[in-house]
């Protein structure tokens, strides 16, 4: 046998898999925002079986004066109508997604949940301070959702880039969102058919919490931290 007969045949080179387009991640929703959004809708479906249709879990400002703070957390779990919960769920998917993508460390999902809760609680505190002593319950995760909106404003520059708080882009975006919030608050009785108002104060305080607190959360839970280039 000729020595060269022992040589193996060269293997054909397999073509490299096609690269995915840069826009593909836009259509992929991170797991945690998706679970929370679906969970809010699922909770609303079971809400009718709770006391007063779930309104007992709402935040009554008067309760805080007696030291009961449970409503600061439970009010985010119940909603006033299908339109209310669906709007919050859709907004959470839209604006919670860039925050979840930024929190890419191992504890990022927990950081996202903590950020959601903190913004919701601070939104509730702001609402209670404005309506101190009121017995009317406030329900919905809108304060937490507006926290995500505020945070996403500062993440618009791209992965790992946090826009400074007083950058003109952030200030213009904040002014636009607060103008919309104020208008919807003033027209709340019309938009809800006179059944309920819109807690624009919770939106505003939640937004303020999110746009400020995204900075320390970004430092804690993001691996890709880059400095903004100077203009």
N, C-alpha and C positions, 0 to 999 in steps of 0.2 A: 504493500500500500504506500502510495506516495505521501510524504509528510503533509503536503498541502491539503490532502483530502480531509484532514481532521479539523480544518478551519470551519467555524460555523458561518452560516449565511448572515450577512448584515441585516439587521432588523429595520423595517421601514420606520421612518420618523413620523410619529403621529402629529397631526396639526394641533397647534395650541387652541384652546377653547376661545371662542370669540369674547371680546371684552364687552362688559355691559356698558350701556350708555350712561353718561354722567347724570342724566335726569332720573334714572331708575329709582333711587332712594326716595324720591318725592312720593312715590306710590306705596311705600312701605311704612306702615304705622308701627311705631315701637309698641312692645307688648304691654307695658304698664298703662300708658294712656288709653289703649284700646280696652283693657280689662276694666279700668275705672269708668270709662264712658258707658260701656255695656252694663256695668254694674249699677250705675245710676238709673238707667232705663229699667233694668230688672227690679230694682228696689221700688220704683214707682208703680210697677205692676202689682206689687204686693202691699202697697201702702194703704189701700182702702180697708184692710183688715186691722189697722192700728187704731189707737184711740183718736177720735175726732179726725179720722182719715189721715193720720200722720201729723196733724197740726200740733199735737202735744210734744212732738220732737223739735218744733220750731224754736227760734230764739226770741224770747220775750224780754225786752230790755229791763222790765221791772224785776225779773228773776235775779239779775246780776246784783241788784241792790241788796238782795237777801243772801248773797254768797253762792247762789246756784249757778254754776258755770257750764253745766252739761250741754245746754243749748248752743253754746259756741261751737260745739263739735257736731251734735246731732242734726242741726239745721241744714247741714250740707247733704244729708242723706235723703231728704224728702223734698218734693216739689209741688207746685200749685196746680199744674196742668200738664197735659201731654206736650203742648207747645213749649212750655217752660223747660221741661227736662230734655226734650229733643234739641232745642237751641243750645242748651248748656253742653250736651254730649257732643254735638257737632263742633262747637267752638273749642271744646277741650281737645278733640282730635286735631283740630287745625293748629292751635297755638301751644298745646302741650307737647306736640311732636318735636319741634326744634329744641325745646328745653330737655326732653328726654334724650335726644341725640347728643346734646352737649354734655350731659351727665354720663360719660362713657366709662367711668371707673367701675370697679367691681360692686361697689355700694351705690352706684348711680340710681338704680330703681328705688332703693329706699330713700335716697336723697330727693328724688322726684316726688314721692308720696309725702315726705316731710314738708317739702316746699308747698305742695298743694294744700296741705292741712294748715300750715302757718299762714298762708295768704288768706284762706277762708276764715280762720279764727280772727285775724286782724281786721278783715273786712267786717266781720260780725261785731267786733268791739267798736269799730268806728260807727256802725249803724246804731248800736246801743247808746253810744255817747250822744249822738244827735237826737235820738228819741228816748232819752232817759226817762224811766218811769212808765213807759207805754206797756200795755197789756197785749197789744196786737203782735202775734208771732210772725217772724220773718223766716221764710224757708227758701232753700235752694243753694246750689253750689256756685252761684254767679260770682261771689267775691273771690273764690279760689280760681275760677276761670279767668277773671279779669287780672289776677295775679300772673297767670300764664301769658296773658296778652302783653302786660307790661314787660315781663321778662323777655318775650320774643322780640320786642322792639329793639332791645340791646344786643340781640344775637343775629340781627339781619345781615351783618357784614360777612358772615361765613363761619365755617367750623373753627372753633378755638378763639374767635375774635369777639371781644366784648366791647361794644361801643360805649364811650364815656357817657356818664349820666347827663351831662349838660351839653352834649354834642347837639348841633342844630337839628340833625335828623331825628334824634330821640325827642327833643323838645317839640318839634312840629308834630311828630306822631302822637305824643302824649296829649298835646292840645286838641288834636283832631278827635281822638278817642274820648276825651273828657267832654268835648262839645256834643258828640253823639250821645254820650251817657246822660248829659244834662237834658237834652231834648227828649230822649225816651223817658226820662224820669218825670218831666213835666207833662208829657202826654200819656203817662202810665195808665190812667183811668180809661182813656180812650182805647188804648191798645189791648187792654184786658177786658173790655166790655163792661167796665165799672165794677167787676168782681173783686179786683185786687189792684194794688199799686205796684210799682217797680222800685225795688230797694236800690236806688241809684247811689245812695251813700255807701252801701256795702261794696258796690262796684268800684267806687272811687278809692276807698281805703284799701281794698284788695289790690287794685291796680298800683297804687303807691307802694304797697308792700312788695309787690313783685318786681317793680322796676328798680327798687333799691336793693332788695335782698338777693337778687340774682348775682350780684358781685361776689359776696362771700360764698354762696352756694357754688358758683362757677369755680372758685378757687379750691373748694373742697372736693368736688365730684367730677371735674373735667380733667382729662389727661392732656388734651390738645389746647394748651393755652399759648396764645401768640399776642404780641403787642400790635396795636393798631398802627398802621403806617401814618406818618404825618402828612397832612394835606399840603 
